[in-house]
Amino acid sequence: MTSEKEIGDGDPKTIASGAPAWATLVATFGGIGHMRPGPGSWASAATTLLWSALAHFVPGSWRLGLCSGLAVLVVLIGIPAATQVTRATGIEDPQFVVIDEVAGQLIALIGVPLSWKSLLAGFILFRVFDTTKPPPVRQLERIPYGAGIVLDDVAAGICGLIIMHLLLHFRILTV
């Protein structure tokens, strides 16, 4: 595999064209992965906003299950999509593949109250863990293809989820 920099300044849309259309659409979260700068942050922000909008139409008792189910679904679809794109491009972890951020961000928001404070805190916590990749998060990147791309963000989301619920439990974050 090559790094994204070794490919050059090629347009990610062109680079990923060897992957099936469904995989590119899923892996880039409908094209959000092509936004600059920081496509991962754009995907996390879009996920947070979409979850907030969707959750307002769902009874409170269903939100935990729905968010958990969506996270599992995104992981199950995201791993093969990311694998297809990485194989087609020859890039180990393309920046434009952001379905991993979608999965991790959803995990960080599981069971979180719907308030601007908690949604913002969940966004920030996930982004911090995703960018700093503390152990064991970084080790998961070594898993090949889409599994490594997605699972390190799943772990970052779990870290964010744990800290978020501790902040809520001890009333450090009030909503």
Contacts in CASP RR format, 6 or more apart in sequence:
PFRMAT RR
TARGET T0000
AUTHOR 0000-0000-0000
METHOD contacts of the structure
MODEL  1
MTSEKEIGDGDPKTIASGAPAWATLVATFGGIGHMRPGPGSWASAATTLL
WSALAHFVPGSWRLGLCSGLAVLVVLIGIPAATQVTRATGIEDPQFVVID
EVAGQLIALIGVPLSWKSLLAGFILFRVFDTTKPPPVRQLERIPYGAGIV
LDDVAAGICGLIIMHLLLHFRILTV
1 86 0 8 1.000
1 90 0 8 1.000
1 91 0 8 1.000
1 92 0 8 1.000
2 90 0 8 1.000
2 91 0 8 1.000
2 92 0 8 1.000
3 91 0 8 1.000
3 92 0 8 1.000
4 91 0 8 1.000
4 93 0 8 1.000
4 94 0 8 1.000
4 95 0 8 1.000
7 15 0 8 1.000
7 89 0 8 1.000
7 90 0 8 1.000
7 91 0 8 1.000
12 28 0 8 1.000
12 33 0 8 1.000
12 34 0 8 1.000
12 94 0 8 1.000
12 95 0 8 1.000
12 96 0 8 1.000
13 34 0 8 1.000
15 89 0 8 1.000
15 91 0 8 1.000
15 94 0 8 1.000
16 24 0 8 1.000
16 27 0 8 1.000
16 28 0 8 1.000
16 85 0 8 1.000
16 88 0 8 1.000
16 89 0 8 1.000
16 94 0 8 1.000
16 96 0 8 1.000
17 24 0 8 1.000
17 88 0 8 1.000
18 88 0 8 1.000
18 89 0 8 1.000
19 27 0 8 1.000
19 84 0 8 1.000
19 85 0 8 1.000
19 87 0 8 1.000
19 88 0 8 1.000
19 89 0 8 1.000
20 84 0 8 1.000
22 81 0 8 1.000
23 80 0 8 1.000
23 81 0 8 1.000
23 82 0 8 1.000
23 84 0 8 1.000
23 85 0 8 1.000
23 88 0 8 1.000
24 81 0 8 1.000
24 84 0 8 1.000
24 85 0 8 1.000
25 31 0 8 1.000
26 77 0 8 1.000
26 78 0 8 1.000
26 81 0 8 1.000
26 99 0 8 1.000
27 78 0 8 1.000
27 81 0 8 1.000
27 82 0 8 1.000
27 84 0 8 1.000
27 85 0 8 1.000
27 94 0 8 1.000
27 96 0 8 1.000
27 97 0 8 1.000
27 98 0 8 1.000
27 99 0 8 1.000
28 34 0 8 1.000
28 96 0 8 1.000
28 97 0 8 1.000
28 98 0 8 1.000
28 99 0 8 1.000
29 43 0 8 1.000
29 46 0 8 1.000
29 47 0 8 1.000
29 98 0 8 1.000
29 99 0 8 1.000
29 101 0 8 1.000
29 102 0 8 1.000
31 96 0 8 1.000
32 39 0 8 1.000
32 42 0 8 1.000
32 43 0 8 1.000
32 46 0 8 1.000
32 98 0 8 1.000
33 39 0 8 1.000
33 40 0 8 1.000
33 42 0 8 1.000
33 43 0 8 1.000
33 95 0 8 1.000
33 96 0 8 1.000
33 97 0 8 1.000
33 98 0 8 1.000
34 96 0 8 1.000
35 42 0 8 1.000
38 95 0 8 1.000
39 95 0 8 1.000
39 96 0 8 1.000
39 98 0 8 1.000
40 95 0 8 1.000
40 98 0 8 1.000
40 101 0 8 1.000
40 130 0 8 1.000
41 101 0 8 1.000
41 127 0 8 1.000
42 98 0 8 1.000
43 98 0 8 1.000
43 99 0 8 1.000
43 101 0 8 1.000
43 102 0 8 1.000
43 105 0 8 1.000
44 101 0 8 1.000
44 102 0 8 1.000
44 105 0 8 1.000
44 123 0 8 1.000
44 126 0 8 1.000
44 127 0 8 1.000
44 130 0 8 1.000
45 123 0 8 1.000
47 101 0 8 1.000
47 102 0 8 1.000
47 105 0 8 1.000
47 106 0 8 1.000
48 105 0 8 1.000
48 109 0 8 1.000
48 119 0 8 1.000
48 122 0 8 1.000
48 123 0 8 1.000
51 67 0 8 1.000
51 70 0 8 1.000
51 105 0 8 1.000
51 106 0 8 1.000
51 109 0 8 1.000
51 119 0 8 1.000
52 114 0 8 1.000
52 119 0 8 1.000
54 66 0 8 1.000
55 63 0 8 1.000
55 66 0 8 1.000
55 67 0 8 1.000
55 114 0 8 1.000
56 114 0 8 1.000
58 66 0 8 1.000
63 111 0 8 1.000
63 114 0 8 1.000
64 110 0 8 1.000
64 111 0 8 1.000
67 106 0 8 1.000
67 109 0 8 1.000
67 110 0 8 1.000
67 111 0 8 1.000
68 110 0 8 1.000
70 106 0 8 1.000
71 103 0 8 1.000
71 104 0 8 1.000
71 106 0 8 1.000
71 107 0 8 1.000
71 110 0 8 1.000
74 99 0 8 1.000
74 102 0 8 1.000
74 103 0 8 1.000
74 106 0 8 1.000
75 103 0 8 1.000
75 150 0 8 1.000
75 154 0 8 1.000
77 99 0 8 1.000
78 99 0 8 1.000
78 100 0 8 1.000
78 103 0 8 1.000
78 146 0 8 1.000
78 150 0 8 1.000
79 146 0 8 1.000
79 147 0 8 1.000
79 149 0 8 1.000
79 150 0 8 1.000
79 151 0 8 1.000
80 146 0 8 1.000
81 99 0 8 1.000
82 97 0 8 1.000
82 99 0 8 1.000
82 100 0 8 1.000
82 145 0 8 1.000
82 146 0 8 1.000
82 149 0 8 1.000
82 150 0 8 1.000
83 145 0 8 1.000
83 146 0 8 1.000
83 147 0 8 1.000
85 94 0 8 1.000
85 97 0 8 1.000
86 92 0 8 1.000
86 93 0 8 1.000
86 94 0 8 1.000
86 97 0 8 1.000
86 145 0 8 1.000
86 146 0 8 1.000
86 149 0 8 1.000
87 145 0 8 1.000
93 141 0 8 1.000
93 149 0 8 1.000
97 149 0 8 1.000
99 150 0 8 1.000
100 149 0 8 1.000
100 150 0 8 1.000
100 152 0 8 1.000
100 153 0 8 1.000
100 154 0 8 1.000
101 126 0 8 1.000
101 130 0 8 1.000
101 153 0 8 1.000
103 150 0 8 1.000
103 153 0 8 1.000
103 154 0 8 1.000
104 126 0 8 1.000
104 130 0 8 1.000
104 153 0 8 1.000
104 154 0 8 1.000
104 156 0 8 1.000
104 157 0 8 1.000
105 122 0 8 1.000
105 123 0 8 1.000
105 126 0 8 1.000
105 157 0 8 1.000
107 126 0 8 1.000
107 154 0 8 1.000
107 157 0 8 1.000
107 158 0 8 1.000
107 160 0 8 1.000
107 161 0 8 1.000
108 122 0 8 1.000
108 123 0 8 1.000
108 125 0 8 1.000
108 126 0 8 1.000
108 156 0 8 1.000
108 157 0 8 1.000
108 160 0 8 1.000
108 161 0 8 1.000
108 164 0 8 1.000
109 119 0 8 1.000
109 122 0 8 1.000
109 161 0 8 1.000
110 161 0 8 1.000
111 165 0 8 1.000
112 118 0 8 1.000
112 119 0 8 1.000
112 122 0 8 1.000
112 164 0 8 1.000
112 165 0 8 1.000
112 168 0 8 1.000
113 168 0 8 1.000
113 175 0 8 1.000
115 175 0 8 1.000
117 173 0 8 1.000
117 174 0 8 1.000
117 175 0 8 1.000
118 164 0 8 1.000
118 168 0 8 1.000
118 173 0 8 1.000
118 175 0 8 1.000
121 164 0 8 1.000
121 167 0 8 1.000
121 173 0 8 1.000
122 160 0 8 1.000
122 164 0 8 1.000
125 157 0 8 1.000
125 159 0 8 1.000
125 160 0 8 1.000
125 163 0 8 1.000
125 164 0 8 1.000
126 156 0 8 1.000
126 157 0 8 1.000
126 160 0 8 1.000
128 160 0 8 1.000
129 137 0 8 1.000
129 155 0 8 1.000
129 156 0 8 1.000
129 157 0 8 1.000
129 159 0 8 1.000
129 160 0 8 1.000
130 137 0 8 1.000
130 152 0 8 1.000
130 153 0 8 1.000
130 156 0 8 1.000
130 157 0 8 1.000
133 141 0 8 1.000
133 152 0 8 1.000
133 156 0 8 1.000
134 159 0 8 1.000
136 155 0 8 1.000
137 152 0 8 1.000
137 155 0 8 1.000
137 156 0 8 1.000
137 159 0 8 1.000
138 152 0 8 1.000
140 148 0 8 1.000
140 151 0 8 1.000
140 152 0 8 1.000
140 154 0 8 1.000
140 155 0 8 1.000
141 148 0 8 1.000
141 149 0 8 1.000
141 152 0 8 1.000
142 148 0 8 1.000
143 151 0 8 1.000
164 173 0 8 1.000
166 172 0 8 1.000
167 173 0 8 1.000
168 175 0 8 1.000
END
